[in-house]
């Protein structure tokens, strides 16, 4: 599922920026979906107009790399 989402997100590169409609993804229990593909989504989402909301019980449940990526690529954090 994550690989498909990444593929669909990256395909938006072929859509002119002014024609990219925003879309939103809400992921509850994010630690269950965490993967290298999701790390790429976190890094690339904004430029493809993907609004991403991730929720999890503990940030410590993520790998250090994914935790840093999530924290560094999010504008709003609610702890």
C-alpha positions as CSV (number, residue, x, y, z in Angstrom):
1,X,0.0,0.0,0.0
2,X,2.8,2.4,0.9
3,X,4.7,1.7,-2.3
4,X,1.5,2.4,-4.3
5,X,1.0,5.7,-2.5
6,X,4.6,6.7,-3.2
7,X,4.2,5.9,-6.9
8,X,0.9,7.9,-7.1
9,X,2.5,10.8,-5.3
10,X,5.6,10.9,-7.5
11,X,3.4,10.7,-10.7
12,X,2.1,14.1,-9.8
13,X,5.5,15.5,-11.0
14,X,4.1,15.3,-14.5
15,X,1.2,17.5,-13.6
16,X,2.0,21.3,-13.8
17,X,2.2,22.8,-10.3
18,X,-0.7,25.2,-10.9
19,X,-2.9,22.2,-11.8
20,X,-2.0,20.0,-8.9
21,X,-5.0,19.8,-6.6
22,X,-4.2,19.3,-3.0
23,X,-4.9,15.9,-1.5
24,X,-4.7,14.8,2.1
25,X,-3.7,11.6,3.7
26,X,-4.4,10.8,7.4
27,X,-2.4,7.9,8.8
28,X,-3.4,6.6,12.3
29,X,-1.0,4.2,14.1
30,X,1.7,5.4,11.7
31,X,4.3,3.1,13.3
32,X,2.5,0.2,11.6
33,X,3.1,1.7,8.1
34,X,6.5,3.2,8.6
35,X,8.9,2.1,5.9
36,X,11.6,3.6,3.6
37,X,8.9,4.4,1.1
38,X,7.0,6.5,3.7
39,X,10.3,8.2,4.5
40,X,10.4,9.3,0.9
41,X,6.8,10.4,1.0
42,X,7.6,12.6,4.1
43,X,10.4,14.2,2.3
44,X,8.6,14.8,-1.0
45,X,5.0,15.3,-0.1
46,X,4.8,19.1,0.2
47,X,6.0,19.8,-3.4
48,X,3.3,17.5,-4.7
49,X,0.6,19.2,-2.7
50,X,0.1,16.2,-0.4
51,X,-1.1,17.2,3.0
52,X,0.0,14.5,5.4
53,X,-1.2,13.9,9.0
54,X,0.4,11.1,10.9
55,X,-0.6,10.0,14.4
56,X,1.1,7.5,16.7
57,X,1.3,6.8,20.4
58,X,5.0,7.2,20.8
59,X,7.6,8.9,18.6
60,X,10.1,6.4,20.1
61,X,8.4,3.6,18.2
62,X,10.0,4.9,15.0
63,X,13.5,4.2,13.8
64,X,15.9,7.1,14.5
65,X,16.1,7.9,10.8
66,X,12.3,8.0,10.3
67,X,11.8,9.9,13.5
68,X,14.2,12.6,12.3
69,X,12.6,12.7,8.9
70,X,9.1,13.1,10.4
71,X,10.2,15.8,12.8
72,X,12.3,17.7,10.2
73,X,9.6,17.6,7.5
74,X,6.5,18.6,9.5
75,X,5.3,22.1,10.0
76,X,3.0,21.3,13.0
77,X,3.7,18.9,15.8
78,X,1.3,18.1,18.6
79,X,2.9,16.1,21.4
